[in-house]
């Protein structure tokens, strides 16, 4: 079991747990995802590139990817507290 700081738990909750697991189908060039979740629009050291992109659904990922991204930003907040990151579209 991993320990995540409370801020990470809060951010993961905001990813939109929906009761079904994300599932990918097909290939990189011809695929789709079901049960994707939106990355949090912002956190202590990161934000999305565009509110329009977020609203258009361009920041949805597999739920495991969301967990990894949020945990990575939490680790970076500890290691590089003066930096702020901006993520772009996902796909």
N, CA, C and O of each residue as an XYZ file, in Angstrom:
364
protein
N       0.844     -1.188      0.000
C       0.000      0.000      0.000
C       0.877      1.234      0.000
O       1.839      1.325      0.763
N       0.546      2.173     -0.850
C       1.293      3.418     -0.935
C       0.629      4.462     -0.053
O      -0.589      4.472      0.123
N       1.460      5.341      0.499
C       0.930      6.466      1.247
C       0.932      7.678      0.341
O       1.969      8.030     -0.222
N      -0.196      8.312      0.192
C      -0.298      9.553     -0.569
C      -0.679     10.662      0.394
O      -1.492     10.474      1.298
N      -0.075     11.817      0.181
C      -0.428     12.978      0.992
C      -1.911     13.268      0.838
O      -2.486     12.939     -0.200
N      -2.553     13.872      1.834
C      -3.991     14.155      1.735
C      -4.386     14.901      0.472
O      -5.473     14.677     -0.059
N      -3.527     15.781     -0.016
C      -3.877     16.524     -1.228
C      -4.024     15.578     -2.414
O      -4.856     15.816     -3.289
N      -3.235     14.515     -2.459
C      -3.340     13.556     -3.552
C      -4.660     12.802     -3.474
O      -5.311     12.585     -4.496
N      -5.051     12.409     -2.295
C      -6.323     11.706     -2.118
C      -7.469     12.607     -2.577
O      -8.377     12.153     -3.273
N      -7.427     13.870     -2.191
C      -8.455     14.817     -2.605
C      -8.485     14.957     -4.119
O      -9.560     14.956     -4.718
N      -7.319     15.076     -4.742
C      -7.263     15.206     -6.197
C      -7.757     13.956     -6.891
O      -8.444     14.047     -7.908
N      -7.421     12.790     -6.363
C      -7.910     11.551     -6.967
C      -9.424     11.471     -6.863
O     -10.086     11.008     -7.792
N      -9.971     11.911     -5.757
C     -11.425     11.903     -5.617
C     -12.060     12.811     -6.654
O     -13.152     12.524     -7.145
N     -11.395     13.891     -6.990
C     -11.957     14.812     -7.975
C     -11.793     14.305     -9.399
O     -12.352     14.886    -10.329
N     -11.030     13.225     -9.583
C     -10.882     12.648    -10.919
C     -12.187     12.033    -11.387
O     -12.358     11.791    -12.582
N     -13.106     11.776    -10.478
C     -14.432     11.325    -10.884
C     -14.632      9.831    -10.822
O     -15.029      9.222    -11.816
N     -14.369      9.233     -9.695
C     -14.614      7.802     -9.549
C     -16.048      7.507     -9.949
O     -16.978      8.161     -9.478
N     -16.223      6.539    -10.802
C     -17.532      6.307    -11.407
C     -18.024      4.885    -11.246
O     -19.059      4.538    -11.814
N     -17.316      4.037    -10.486
C     -17.794      2.706    -10.212
C     -17.397      1.652    -11.235
O     -17.433      0.465    -10.913
N     -17.023      2.029    -12.443
C     -16.549      1.069    -13.423
C     -15.121      1.423    -13.794
O     -14.739      2.594    -13.808
N     -14.342      0.399    -14.093
C     -12.952      0.639    -14.435
C     -12.822      1.128    -15.873
O     -13.615      0.769    -16.743
N     -11.818      1.942    -16.099
C     -11.511      2.372    -17.456
C     -11.035      1.158    -18.247
O     -10.362      0.279    -17.709
N     -11.389      1.119    -19.516
C     -10.952      0.017    -20.360
C     -10.616      0.542    -21.745
O     -11.384      1.292    -22.347
N      -9.443      0.131    -22.242
C      -8.992      0.549    -23.565
C      -9.254     -0.562    -24.572
O      -9.149     -1.745    -24.247
N      -9.596     -0.176    -25.794
C      -9.861     -1.108    -26.875
C      -9.096     -0.667    -28.108
O      -8.899      0.530    -28.318
N      -8.662     -1.617    -28.928
C      -8.028     -1.298    -30.198
C      -6.554     -1.024    -30.064
O      -5.876     -1.548    -29.180
N      -6.067     -0.182    -30.971
C      -4.645      0.133    -31.042
C      -4.434      1.631    -30.839
O      -5.389      2.399    -30.721
N      -3.183      2.021    -30.801
C      -2.851      3.443    -30.655
C      -3.456      4.255    -31.794
O      -3.968      5.353    -31.573
N      -3.398      3.723    -33.001
C      -3.904      4.440    -34.173
C      -5.396      4.292    -34.398
O      -5.996      5.094    -35.113
N      -6.002      3.285    -33.802
C      -7.421      3.026    -34.040
C      -8.022      2.418    -32.775
O      -8.299      1.220    -32.717
N      -8.220      3.263    -31.770
C      -8.706      2.751    -30.501
C      -9.670      3.688    -29.829
O      -9.982      4.771    -30.325
N     -10.132      3.237    -28.682
C     -11.039      4.051    -27.885
C     -10.898      3.652    -26.423
O     -10.307      2.620    -26.105
N     -11.441      4.469    -25.546
C     -11.443      4.182    -24.117
C     -12.855      4.341    -23.591
O     -13.580      5.255    -23.984
N     -13.231      3.454    -22.712
C     -14.516      3.557    -22.022
C     -14.244      3.736    -20.538
O     -13.314      3.142    -19.992
N     -15.048      4.547    -19.900
C     -14.893      4.777    -18.467
C     -13.717      5.668    -18.123
O     -13.142      5.553    -17.041
N     -13.354      6.556    -19.039
C     -12.241      7.463    -18.766
C     -12.633      8.467    -17.687
O     -13.814      8.666    -17.403
N     -11.633      9.087    -17.098
C     -11.861     10.114    -16.083
C     -11.127     11.382    -16.486
O     -10.110     11.323    -17.178
N     -11.628     12.502    -16.064
C     -10.968     13.788    -16.333
C      -9.860     14.000    -15.314
O     -10.042     13.748    -14.123
N      -8.718     14.462    -15.788
C      -7.676     14.870    -14.855
C      -8.193     16.079    -14.073
O      -9.003     16.848    -14.592
N      -7.736     16.253    -12.838
C      -8.120     17.467    -12.114
C      -7.688     18.696    -12.915
O      -6.625     18.687    -13.535
N      -8.496     19.739    -12.906
C      -8.146     20.927    -13.681
C      -6.970     21.689    -13.079
O      -6.276     22.425    -13.781
N      -6.750     21.511    -11.780
C      -5.602     22.162    -11.152
C      -5.308     21.504     -9.814
O      -6.126     20.775     -9.253
N      -4.115     21.789     -9.330
C      -3.676     21.326     -8.020
C      -2.678     22.326     -7.484
O      -2.491     23.390     -8.074
N      -2.031     22.004     -6.372
C      -1.093     22.949     -5.759
C       0.037     23.395     -6.688
O       0.542     24.509     -6.551
N       0.440     22.533     -7.634
C       1.573     22.874     -8.497
C       1.318     22.586     -9.977
O       2.269     22.485    -10.753
N       0.055     22.454    -10.382
C      -0.231     22.179    -11.787
C      -1.590     22.716    -12.187
O      -2.443     22.997    -11.345
N      -1.774     22.853    -13.496
C      -3.073     23.260    -14.032
C      -3.189     22.755    -15.466
O      -2.198     22.397    -16.103
N      -4.412     22.736    -15.949
C      -4.670     22.373    -17.331
C      -4.295     23.544    -18.228
O      -4.280     24.693    -17.787
N      -3.995     23.251    -19.474
C      -3.564     24.268    -20.432
C      -4.671     25.230    -20.813
O      -4.400     26.373    -21.180
N      -5.940     24.773    -20.728
C      -7.031     25.587    -21.249
C      -8.356     25.149    -20.641
O      -8.657     23.956    -20.598
N      -9.135     26.093    -20.179
C     -10.467     25.740    -19.668
C     -11.369     25.270    -20.804
O     -12.270     24.459    -20.591
N     -11.126     25.777    -22.005
C     -11.910     25.328    -23.164
C     -11.609     23.861    -23.455
O     -12.522     23.082    -23.728
N     -10.336     23.484    -23.399
C      -9.957     22.093    -23.607
C     -10.555     21.170    -22.568
O     -10.993     20.065    -22.887
N     -10.575     21.621    -21.325
C     -11.185     20.830    -20.248
C     -12.678     20.667    -20.510
O     -13.209     19.559    -20.429
N     -13.353     21.768    -20.822
C     -14.793     21.736    -21.088
C     -15.123     20.852    -22.286
O     -16.169     20.203    -22.311
N     -14.242     20.825    -23.271
C     -14.457     20.004    -24.470
C     -14.140     18.535    -24.232
O     -14.301     17.712    -25.134
N     -13.687     18.193    -23.014
C     -13.394     16.800    -22.704
C     -12.058     16.315    -23.228
O     -11.881     15.116    -23.444
N     -11.115     17.219    -23.438
C      -9.831     16.865    -24.035
C      -8.782     16.474    -22.999
O      -7.607     16.335    -23.336
N      -9.190     16.296    -21.748
C      -8.234     15.926    -20.695
C      -8.664     14.663    -19.949
O      -8.364     14.501    -18.766
N      -9.358     13.782    -20.637
C      -9.777     12.507    -20.041
C      -8.735     11.432    -20.311
O      -8.152     11.376    -21.394
N      -8.508     10.584    -19.323
C      -7.517      9.513    -19.424
C      -8.044      8.263    -18.727
O      -9.082      8.294    -18.065
N      -7.316      7.175    -18.886
C      -7.586      5.941    -18.146
C      -7.428      6.259    -16.666
O      -6.553      7.043    -16.297
N      -8.251      5.670    -15.820
C      -8.203      5.985    -14.392
C      -6.837      5.715    -13.766
O      -6.425      6.443    -12.863
N      -6.135      4.697    -14.222
C      -4.790      4.410    -13.695
C      -3.813      5.507    -14.094
O      -2.937      5.873    -13.311
N      -3.956      6.032    -15.303
C      -3.104      7.135    -15.754
C      -3.363      8.363    -14.880
O      -2.421      9.052    -14.489
N      -4.621      8.640    -14.575
C      -4.948      9.780    -13.704
C      -4.281      9.626    -12.339
O      -3.746     10.595    -11.798
N      -4.308      8.429    -11.785
C      -3.674      8.180    -10.485
C      -2.173      8.459    -10.562
O      -1.609      9.089     -9.667
N      -1.533      7.992    -11.629
C      -0.093      8.173    -11.790
C       0.253      9.647    -11.971
O       1.205     10.135    -11.363
N      -0.497     10.354    -12.789
C      -0.234     11.774    -13.039
C      -0.372     12.578    -11.750
O       0.486     13.404    -11.440
N      -1.433     12.345    -11.009
C      -1.653     13.088     -9.762
C      -0.555     12.767     -8.748
O      -0.073     13.665     -8.057
N      -0.158     11.503     -8.651
C       0.921     11.125     -7.729
C       2.243     11.759     -8.155
O       3.032     12.181     -7.310
N       2.484     11.827     -9.459
C       3.717     12.446     -9.953
C       3.758     13.933     -9.611
O       4.793     14.447     -9.184
N       2.636     14.623     -9.797
C       2.607     16.050     -9.427
C       2.820     16.225     -7.925
O       3.465     17.185     -7.503
N       2.292     15.323     -7.123
C       2.491     15.410     -5.665
C       3.969     15.220     -5.324
O       4.507     15.936     -4.480
N       4.620     14.268     -5.971
C       6.052     14.058     -5.730
C       6.859     15.272     -6.179
O       7.789     15.691     -5.490
N       6.509     15.829     -7.317
C       7.210     17.014     -7.813
C       7.009     18.213     -6.887
O       7.911     19.035     -6.730
N       5.843     18.312     -6.283
C       5.576     19.422     -5.354
C       6.537     19.368     -4.174
O       6.945     20.406     -3.653
N       6.896     18.167     -3.757
C       7.831     17.992     -2.649
C       9.265     18.264     -3.103
O      10.030     18.934     -2.409
N       9.616     17.736     -4.271
C      10.990     17.843     -4.753
C      11.309     19.201     -5.378
O      12.442     19.674     -5.293
N      10.320     19.823     -6.000
C      10.530     21.103     -6.692
C       9.391     22.057     -6.346
O       8.583     22.387     -7.214
N       9.314     22.499     -5.109
C       8.154     23.279     -4.653
C       7.941     24.616     -5.356
O       6.844     25.169     -5.289
N       8.949     25.145     -6.020
C       8.814     26.447     -6.676
C       8.333     26.362     -8.125
O       8.107     27.391     -8.761
N       8.174     25.151     -8.649
C       7.755     24.993    -10.035
C       6.258     24.742    -10.152
O       5.657     24.071     -9.312
N       5.677     25.285    -11.195
C       4.280     25.016    -11.535
C       4.261     24.409    -12.933
O       4.958     24.876    -13.834
N       3.459     23.368    -13.104
C       3.391     22.634    -14.353
C       2.053     22.847    -15.035
O       1.042     23.071    -14.369
N       2.042     22.780    -16.346
C       0.821     22.903    -17.135
C       0.752     21.676    -18.032
O       1.692     21.393    -18.775
N      -0.367     20.942    -17.964
C      -0.509     19.791    -18.853
C      -1.434     20.152    -20.001
O      -2.301     21.017    -19.873
N      -1.236     19.475    -21.125
C      -2.009     19.750    -22.335
C      -3.075     18.710    -22.572
O      -3.543     18.060    -21.637
N      -3.455     18.553    -23.811
C      -4.460     17.561    -24.178
C      -3.935     16.156    -23.963
O      -2.728     15.918    -24.009
N      -4.833     15.246    -23.734
C      -4.461     13.847    -23.578
C      -5.096     13.052    -24.700
O      -6.048     13.510    -25.331
N      -4.589     11.901    -24.942
C      -5.192     11.103    -25.990
C      -4.452      9.832    -26.250
O      -4.849      9.053    -27.116
